[in-house]
Amino acid sequence: MKMLDQSVERMADRICAILDNKIHSIWLYGSVVLDDFRPGWSDIDILVLTDGKITERQALRLVRLRQTMLETEPDNPFYRSFEGIIADVGEYRAGSFTRLVYWGTSGERITDRYRQDVFSLYELAKYGRSVRGVNDRSIFALPSAADLRNAVREHYESIRRFAVRTNEKLYSCGWLLDIARCVYTLRHGDVIAKTQAGILALAEKIFEDDEPLRKAVMIRQDPTAYRDRDEVKRWLEGLGPTVQRYADVLERELYLADPCGASSLSFRKAKRFAVPDYIKIFRDYHFDPARCGGDDEPYFKLIHRLRDIKRPGLPDGYKLVPCGGDDLARHIGECYAKERLSADELRARTTDRDLMLAVADKADGRIAASGIAEVDRGIREGTLEWIQVSPEHRRRGLGQYIVCELLHRLRRKADFVTVSGKMNDSCCPLALYRSCGFTDCVIWHIVTMRDTD
């Protein structure tokens, strides 16, 4: 767009003049560089880095520069769209500011605080375009895959909080495009334009009901054609439930991107189980023992990708035997002092008899080791639920045999398998699962809050 390019040039010229040409670099990022700028919807994302601190006089002129430019060219639709910051390059690198100028959707201000979101930093580091000064993107640190996942999770939580109800503004359908872009980021470890993310999601049929996304893409491609249409406004106003259904898909993708780090539970359990108010759950790097305020029980969570499954032979003196819910419930009761599971509970949870396994002592026919696995067919996640060896039969390789045999049976039913257990268990289950090929250990702290009454 010729007028857009001219507006960028004029804005850059005015900024340089106010700063006495003490410019390190001026960068564009976001929709402008991703070839997705849509008049009437998009912002012009800009980052100005100065050689030296901004004086108070300069800041006062810069903070209202958008309005000043618009007053000189009242018919220019682009000046009000500029958003970003103007800051000293050294302070930007350090992430600590004495004075910067901020332009945003809701207004502008002079401040000493700013936190750049991960998506913007990624766009700058990989796709940013310099329009003045140094053209060296290496000054931006490229966020890691974990940084991108965490940013997607933060955005997901915002969707759950703020997009339950929507209004008649076009940005309401932007939630659907945001979700499509987040899914792309999780799957590919990259950031793309919102419109392109929506088009790809439609092509890959990521969402079961894709008609709302198709409409959102259509509106995004020509916002001015739909802004004042009453039927569009009514549709946008009632979009909240649809956004939340799309967020369900993003929740699943977040889990699949990092099953051990996304939740202390399996995906199905996390969806079914409401955590009581007196229980708090922390990932290891968020846990502070001095401030937890309760009794901590650390758990591990591991994953097996069902590749290179070890298949140890059954130790001498033992045999596989048919088993049912009553047999397994009885054996579980024999192996644990405090934990119990009834036969009815077992039958309700496990319908696949192929995933109920028991090994008996040939000498007396009694079950010596057993295991139960489940499969969430929706996301093809297998879980190992109960793995136990009778005390008198431990240290003979039976635990490893049960685990590996269940993994072998799961390989045609699931894409991956997760398992959890207590870190402080005297039977050392963590070592057992690692010996069977489980990896990516994440520690979760389950804290039972103390009664303060």
C-alpha positions as CSV (number, residue, x, y, z in Angstrom):
1,M,0.0,0.0,0.0
2,K,1.6,3.2,-1.2
3,M,-0.1,5.4,1.4
4,L,0.8,3.1,4.2
5,D,4.5,3.1,3.2
6,Q,4.4,6.9,2.9
7,S,2.9,7.2,6.4
8,V,5.6,5.0,7.9
9,E,8.3,7.1,6.2
10,R,6.8,10.4,7.4
11,M,6.4,9.0,11.0
12,A,10.0,7.8,11.0
13,D,11.2,11.2,9.7
14,R,9.3,13.1,12.5
15,I,10.6,10.7,15.2
16,C,14.2,11.2,14.0
17,A,13.8,15.0,13.9
18,I,12.5,15.1,17.5
19,L,15.3,12.9,18.7
20,D,18.0,15.0,16.8
21,N,18.7,11.9,14.7
22,K,20.1,10.0,17.7
23,I,18.5,6.8,16.4
24,H,19.9,3.3,16.8
25,S,17.1,1.7,14.7
26,I,13.4,1.8,13.9
27,W,11.6,-1.5,13.5
28,L,8.3,-2.7,12.1
29,Y,6.8,-6.0,13.1
30,G,3.4,-7.7,13.4
31,S,0.9,-7.7,10.5
32,V,2.8,-5.1,8.4
33,V,5.8,-7.4,8.0
34,L,3.7,-10.6,7.9
35,D,1.8,-9.2,4.9
36,D,-1.5,-9.2,6.8
37,F,-2.2,-5.5,7.5
38,R,-5.9,-4.9,7.2
39,P,-7.1,-1.2,7.3
40,G,-9.9,-0.9,9.8
41,W,-8.5,-3.7,11.9
42,S,-4.7,-3.9,12.1
43,D,-2.2,-1.9,14.0
44,I,1.2,-0.7,12.7
45,D,3.5,-2.2,15.3
46,I,6.7,-0.1,15.7
47,L,9.8,-0.2,17.9
48,V,12.0,2.8,18.1
49,L,15.4,2.4,19.7
50,T,17.5,5.5,20.5
51,D,21.2,6.1,21.0
52,G,21.0,7.7,24.4
53,K,18.3,8.4,27.0
54,I,15.2,10.3,25.9
55,T,14.9,13.7,27.5
56,E,11.7,14.9,29.1
57,R,11.3,17.5,26.4
58,Q,11.6,14.9,23.7
59,A,9.2,12.5,25.5
60,L,6.6,15.2,25.8
61,R,6.7,15.8,22.0
62,L,6.8,12.1,21.1
63,V,4.0,11.0,23.4
64,R,1.4,12.9,21.4
65,L,3.1,12.6,18.0
66,R,0.3,10.4,16.6
67,Q,-2.3,13.1,17.2
68,T,0.1,15.8,15.9
69,M,0.6,13.9,12.6
70,L,-3.2,13.4,12.3
71,E,-3.9,17.1,12.8
72,T,-1.6,17.9,9.9
73,E,-3.1,15.1,7.7
74,P,-6.7,14.6,9.0
75,D,-7.6,12.3,6.1
76,N,-4.7,9.9,6.8
77,P,-6.2,6.7,8.3
78,F,-2.8,5.3,9.4
79,Y,-1.3,7.6,12.0
80,R,-3.7,6.5,14.7
81,S,-2.8,2.9,14.0
82,F,0.9,3.2,15.2
83,E,1.5,1.2,18.4
84,G,4.7,0.4,20.2
85,I,7.5,2.1,22.3
86,I,10.3,4.5,21.9
87,A,13.2,3.7,24.3
88,D,17.0,3.8,24.7
89,V,18.6,0.8,23.1
90,G,20.7,0.0,26.1
91,E,17.8,0.1,28.5
92,Y,15.8,-2.0,26.1
93,R,18.5,-4.7,26.0
94,A,18.6,-4.6,29.8
95,G,14.9,-4.6,30.2
96,S,15.1,-1.8,32.7
97,F,13.9,1.8,31.8
98,T,14.3,5.3,33.2
99,R,12.0,6.8,30.6
100,L,10.2,5.5,27.5
101,V,7.2,6.6,25.4
102,Y,4.4,4.1,24.9
103,W,1.7,4.2,22.2
104,G,-1.2,1.8,22.6
105,T,-4.8,1.1,21.6
106,S,-6.2,2.8,24.7
107,G,-3.8,5.8,24.7
108,E,-0.3,6.9,25.2
109,R,2.0,7.7,28.1
110,I,5.5,8.3,29.4
111,T,6.5,5.5,31.7
112,D,9.5,3.6,33.1
113,R,7.9,0.2,32.8
114,Y,7.3,-2.1,29.8
115,R,7.1,-5.8,29.2
116,Q,7.2,-7.0,25.6
117,D,5.0,-10.0,24.9
118,V,6.7,-13.1,23.6
119,F,4.9,-13.1,20.2
120,S,6.1,-9.6,19.5
121,L,9.6,-10.4,20.5
122,Y,9.6,-13.5,18.3
123,E,8.3,-11.5,15.3
124,L,11.0,-8.9,15.8
125,A,13.7,-11.5,16.2
126,K,12.7,-13.5,13.1
127,Y,10.7,-11.2,10.8
128,G,11.3,-7.6,12.1
129,R,12.1,-5.0,9.4
130,S,14.3,-2.1,10.0
131,V,13.2,1.2,8.4
132,R,15.9,3.4,9.9
133,G,19.4,2.8,11.4
134,V,21.0,-0.5,12.2
135,N,19.6,-3.5,10.4
136,D,20.6,-6.3,12.8
137,R,17.9,-8.5,14.2
138,S,20.5,-10.2,16.5
139,I,19.8,-7.6,19.1
140,F,16.5,-9.4,19.8
141,A,16.6,-12.7,21.7
142,L,14.6,-15.4,19.9
143,P,12.1,-16.9,22.4
144,S,12.5,-20.6,22.9
145,A,9.8,-23.2,22.2
146,A,9.0,-23.3,26.0
147,D,8.6,-19.5,25.9
148,L,6.2,-19.8,23.1
149,R,4.2,-22.5,24.8
150,N,4.0,-20.4,28.0
151,A,2.8,-17.4,26.0
152,V,0.1,-19.5,24.3
153,R,-1.0,-20.7,27.8
154,E,-1.3,-17.1,29.0
155,H,-3.3,-16.2,26.0
156,Y,-5.5,-19.3,26.5
157,E,-6.2,-18.2,30.1
158,S,-7.1,-14.7,28.8
159,I,-9.6,-16.3,26.4
160,R,-11.2,-18.3,29.2
161,R,-11.4,-15.2,31.3
162,F,-12.3,-12.4,28.9
163,A,-14.0,-14.1,25.9
164,V,-16.9,-15.8,27.7
165,R,-19.1,-12.9,26.4
166,T,-18.4,-10.9,23.2
167,N,-19.7,-7.6,21.8
168,E,-20.6,-6.3,18.4
169,K,-17.0,-5.1,17.5
170,L,-15.2,-6.9,14.7
171,Y,-12.4,-7.9,17.2
172,S,-14.8,-10.4,18.7
173,C,-14.2,-12.8,15.9
174,G,-10.5,-12.1,16.2
175,W,-10.5,-14.5,19.2
176,L,-11.1,-17.3,16.7
177,L,-8.1,-16.2,14.6
178,D,-6.0,-15.9,17.7
179,I,-6.8,-19.5,18.7
180,A,-6.0,-20.7,15.2
181,R,-2.6,-18.9,15.4
182,C,-1.9,-20.3,18.8
183,V,-2.6,-23.8,17.5
184,Y,-0.1,-23.2,14.6
185,T,2.5,-22.0,17.1
186,L,2.2,-25.1,19.2
187,R,2.4,-27.4,16.3
188,H,5.2,-25.7,14.3
189,G,7.1,-23.6,16.9
190,D,6.6,-20.5,14.8
191,V,4.4,-17.4,14.5
192,I,2.4,-16.5,11.4
193,A,-0.2,-14.0,10.4
194,K,-3.7,-14.3,11.8
195,T,-5.4,-14.6,8.4
196,Q,-3.0,-17.2,7.2
197,A,-3.4,-19.1,10.5
198,G,-7.2,-19.2,10.0
199,I,-6.9,-20.3,6.4
200,L,-4.5,-23.1,7.4
201,A,-6.8,-24.2,10.2
202,L,-9.7,-24.5,7.8
203,A,-7.6,-26.5,5.3
204,E,-6.5,-28.9,8.1
205,K,-10.0,-29.1,9.6
206,I,-8.6,-28.4,13.1
207,F,-12.0,-27.3,14.4
208,E,-15.1,-29.6,14.1
209,D,-17.4,-26.6,13.5
210,D,-15.3,-24.5,11.1
211,E,-18.0,-22.2,9.7
212,P,-17.5,-19.5,12.4
213,L,-13.7,-19.5,11.6
214,R,-14.5,-19.3,7.9
215,K,-16.7,-16.2,8.5
216,A,-14.0,-14.7,10.7
217,V,-11.4,-15.1,7.9
218,M,-13.8,-13.4,5.5
219,I,-14.3,-10.5,7.8
220,R,-10.6,-10.2,8.5
221,Q,-9.8,-10.0,4.8
222,D,-12.2,-7.0,4.3
223,P,-13.2,-5.5,7.6
224,T,-14.7,-2.3,6.3
225,A,-17.2,-4.3,4.2
226,Y,-18.7,-5.9,7.4
227,R,-18.2,-3.3,10.1
228,D,-21.7,-1.7,9.9
229,R,-23.9,-4.7,9.0
230,D,-26.5,-5.4,11.6
231,E,-26.6,-9.2,11.0
232,V,-22.8,-9.3,11.5
233,K,-23.1,-7.3,14.7
234,R,-25.7,-9.7,16.1
235,W,-23.4,-12.7,15.2
236,L,-20.4,-11.1,16.8
237,E,-22.4,-10.3,20.0
238,G,-23.4,-14.0,20.5
239,L,-20.0,-15.4,19.6
240,G,-18.8,-16.1,23.2
241,P,-19.9,-19.8,23.4
242,T,-18.3,-20.5,20.0
243,V,-15.0,-18.9,21.2
244,Q,-15.0,-21.2,24.3
245,R,-15.6,-24.3,22.1
246,Y,-12.6,-23.3,20.0
247,A,-10.7,-22.7,23.3
248,D,-11.4,-26.4,24.1
249,V,-9.4,-27.3,21.1
250,L,-6.5,-25.0,22.1
251,E,-6.6,-26.6,25.6
252,R,-6.1,-30.0,24.0
253,E,-3.3,-28.7,21.8
254,L,-1.5,-27.2,24.8
255,Y,-1.6,-30.6,26.5
256,L,-0.3,-32.4,23.4
257,A,2.5,-30.0,23.0
258,D,3.9,-30.8,26.5
259,P,1.9,-33.5,28.2
260,C,4.2,-33.7,31.3
261,G,4.4,-29.9,31.8
262,A,0.8,-29.0,30.9
263,S,-0.9,-30.9,33.8
264,S,0.0,-33.1,36.7
265,L,-2.9,-35.4,35.5
266,S,-3.7,-37.1,32.3
267,F,-5.8,-35.0,29.9
268,R,-8.9,-36.9,30.5
269,K,-8.5,-36.8,34.3
270,A,-7.8,-33.1,34.3
271,K,-11.0,-32.5,32.4
272,R,-13.0,-34.7,34.8
273,F,-11.4,-33.9,38.1
274,A,-12.3,-30.6,39.9
275,V,-9.4,-29.7,42.2
276,P,-10.8,-28.9,45.7
277,D,-10.2,-25.5,47.1
278,Y,-7.9,-26.9,49.8
279,I,-5.5,-28.4,47.2
280,K,-3.0,-26.3,45.3
281,I,-0.8,-27.6,42.5
282,F,2.5,-26.1,41.5
283,R,5.1,-27.0,38.9
284,D,8.6,-27.4,40.4
285,Y,10.0,-24.1,39.2
286,H,6.9,-22.2,40.6
287,F,7.1,-24.0,44.0
288,D,8.5,-22.2,47.1
289,P,8.5,-24.5,50.2
290,A,8.8,-21.5,52.5
291,R,5.6,-20.0,51.1
292,C,3.4,-23.0,50.1
293,G,1.2,-22.7,53.2
294,G,0.5,-26.4,53.4
295,D,1.7,-30.0,53.4
296,D,3.6,-30.9,50.2
297,E,3.5,-34.2,48.4
298,P,5.8,-34.1,45.2
299,Y,4.8,-36.2,42.3
300,F,6.6,-37.0,39.0
301,K,5.1,-37.2,35.6
302,L,6.8,-39.0,32.7
303,I,6.1,-39.8,29.0
304,H,6.9,-42.6,26.7
305,R,6.6,-42.0,22.9
306,L,6.1,-45.7,22.2
307,R,9.3,-46.0,20.3
308,D,12.0,-48.6,21.1
309,I,9.9,-50.4,23.6
310,K,12.0,-52.8,25.7
311,R,10.5,-56.3,25.9
312,P,12.1,-58.2,28.8
313,G,11.2,-61.8,29.1
314,L,9.0,-63.1,31.9
315,P,11.2,-64.2,34.8
316,D,11.5,-67.9,35.5
317,G,8.8,-69.2,37.9
318,Y,6.1,-66.9,36.7
319,K,3.3,-67.0,34.1
320,L,0.7,-64.6,32.6
321,V,-2.8,-65.4,33.8
322,P,-6.3,-64.1,32.9
323,C,-7.6,-61.5,35.4
324,G,-10.7,-59.5,36.0
325,G,-11.7,-56.6,38.2
326,D,-12.1,-58.7,41.4
327,D,-8.6,-60.2,41.0
328,L,-6.9,-56.9,40.4
329,A,-8.8,-55.2,43.2
330,R,-7.7,-57.9,45.6
331,H,-4.1,-57.6,44.5
332,I,-4.0,-53.9,44.8
333,G,-5.3,-54.2,48.4
334,E,-2.5,-56.6,49.2
335,C,0.2,-54.3,47.9
336,Y,-0.8,-51.0,49.5
337,A,-1.3,-50.2,53.1
338,K,-3.7,-47.2,52.6
339,E,-4.8,-47.3,49.0
340,R,-7.8,-49.3,47.8
341,L,-9.8,-49.7,44.6
342,S,-13.0,-51.7,44.4
343,A,-13.8,-54.2,41.7
344,D,-16.7,-52.0,40.6
345,E,-14.5,-49.0,40.3
346,L,-12.0,-50.9,38.3
347,R,-14.7,-52.2,35.9
348,A,-16.1,-48.7,35.5
349,R,-12.7,-47.2,34.6
350,T,-11.2,-50.0,32.5
351,T,-13.2,-51.6,29.7
352,D,-10.3,-52.9,27.7
353,R,-9.4,-56.4,29.1
354,D,-6.3,-56.4,27.0
355,L,-4.9,-53.6,29.2
356,M,-5.6,-55.5,32.5
357,L,-2.5,-57.6,33.2
358,A,-1.5,-60.1,35.9
359,V,1.5,-62.4,36.5
360,A,1.1,-65.3,38.9
361,D,3.6,-67.4,40.8
362,K,3.7,-70.8,39.2
363,A,4.3,-72.4,42.6
364,D,1.1,-71.3,44.3
365,G,-1.0,-69.6,41.5
366,R,-1.3,-66.4,43.4
367,I,-1.0,-63.0,41.6
368,A,2.5,-61.7,42.1
369,A,2.4,-58.5,39.9
370,S,-0.3,-56.7,38.0
371,G,-0.9,-53.6,36.0
372,I,-3.7,-51.6,34.5
373,A,-3.6,-49.1,31.6
374,E,-6.2,-46.9,30.0
375,V,-6.5,-45.0,26.7
376,D,-8.1,-41.7,26.0
377,R,-9.1,-42.3,22.4
378,G,-9.9,-38.6,21.8
379,I,-6.2,-37.6,22.0
380,R,-4.7,-41.1,21.8
381,E,-3.1,-40.8,25.2
382,G,-2.4,-44.0,27.1
383,T,-1.9,-43.9,30.9
384,L,-0.5,-46.5,33.3
385,E,-2.8,-46.4,36.3
386,W,-1.9,-49.1,38.7
387,I,1.4,-51.0,38.6
388,Q,2.2,-53.1,41.6
389,V,4.3,-56.1,42.7
390,S,3.6,-58.1,45.9
391,P,6.3,-57.3,48.5
392,E,7.7,-60.9,48.5
393,H,8.2,-60.9,44.7
394,R,10.0,-57.5,44.3
395,R,13.5,-57.0,42.9
396,R,13.0,-59.8,40.3
397,G,12.1,-57.8,37.2
398,L,8.4,-58.2,37.4
399,G,7.6,-54.5,37.6
400,Q,9.7,-53.9,34.4
401,Y,7.9,-56.8,32.7
402,I,4.4,-55.5,33.5
403,V,5.3,-51.9,32.4
404,C,6.9,-52.9,29.1
405,E,4.2,-55.5,28.3
406,L,1.5,-52.8,28.7
407,L,3.5,-50.4,26.6
408,H,3.7,-53.1,23.9
409,R,0.0,-53.6,24.0
410,L,-0.7,-49.8,23.9
411,R,1.4,-49.1,20.9
412,R,-1.5,-49.7,18.5
413,K,-4.0,-47.9,20.6
414,A,-2.2,-44.7,21.6
415,D,0.4,-42.2,20.3
416,F,2.1,-41.7,23.7
417,V,1.8,-42.9,27.3
418,T,2.1,-40.9,30.5
419,V,2.5,-42.1,34.1
420,S,2.6,-40.3,37.4
421,G,3.7,-41.4,40.9
422,K,5.0,-40.2,44.3
423,M,8.5,-39.0,44.3
424,N,9.1,-40.3,47.9
425,D,7.6,-43.7,47.4
426,S,9.9,-46.3,49.0
427,C,9.5,-48.6,45.9
428,C,11.3,-46.0,43.7
429,P,8.8,-46.1,40.9
430,L,10.6,-43.2,39.1
431,A,13.6,-45.4,38.6
432,L,11.4,-48.3,37.3
433,Y,9.7,-46.1,34.7
434,R,13.0,-44.5,33.5
435,S,14.4,-48.0,33.1
436,C,11.5,-48.8,30.8
437,G,12.2,-45.8,28.5
438,F,10.0,-43.0,30.0
439,T,11.5,-39.5,29.8
440,D,10.8,-35.8,30.2
441,C,10.3,-35.9,34.0
442,V,8.4,-33.0,35.4
443,I,7.9,-32.6,39.2
444,W,4.5,-31.4,40.5
445,H,3.9,-30.4,44.1
446,I,0.4,-31.3,45.4
447,V,-0.1,-29.1,48.5
448,T,-2.9,-29.7,51.0
449,M,-3.5,-26.3,52.5
450,R,-3.5,-26.1,56.3
451,D,-6.7,-25.1,58.1
452,T,-6.2,-21.5,59.2
453,D,-9.4,-21.2,61.3
